Amino acid sequence: MTINQYLQATLTNFTFSDVFIEKALLKYGITSGADAADIGERERDLSEAEMWDAAAGFISGGGGLVKIDNRSVGNSSFSATQSDRAAWRSKADALRAKWGEVSVDSGIIYDASNLW
């Protein structure tokens, strides 16, 4: 299993964008496509924490319907509750704490303007 696949499997039934996974890998000096077993536990844990943080920040809801001729195909988007988000943030915080890293929201104001 590659590290990319490992990170993609963080959250069941959700697909992280390749760009986001690449960003998390770059942040911790991990080569894209490397075997996950060859990556140090610290780097694996911290890059996984990035995935949990991202999931906690995603917007829920939406979906849509595409109509072609007389056929319609519906697609739904990912949905998460506040308790889901809190649990995902806790997972990210626990992974960081394991390695003595400071949590993303520890004592700073989070800029969520990109979510508006």
QUINOR-V746648 format. One record per backbone hydrogen bond with DSSP energy under -0.5 kcal/mol. CO is the residue of the C=O (numbers start at 1). NH is the residue of the N-H. If there is no record, write none. Layout:
co	nh
CO	NH
CO	NH
This chain:
co	nh
1	36
2	6
3	7
4	8
5	9
7	10
8	11
10	12
11	14
14	16
17	21
18	22
19	23
20	24
21	25
22	26
23	27
24	28
25	28
25	30
26	29
31	34
34	3
35	38
36	39
40	44
41	45
42	46
43	47
44	48
45	49
46	50
47	51
48	52
49	53
50	54
51	55
52	56
53	57
54	57
54	58
55	58
64	75
65	67
66	68
66	73
68	71
71	68
73	66
75	64
78	61
81	85
82	86
83	87
84	88
85	89
86	90
87	91
88	92
89	93
90	94
91	95
92	96
93	97
94	98
95	99
96	99
96	101
97	100
103	106
105	107
108	110
110	112
112	115
113	116
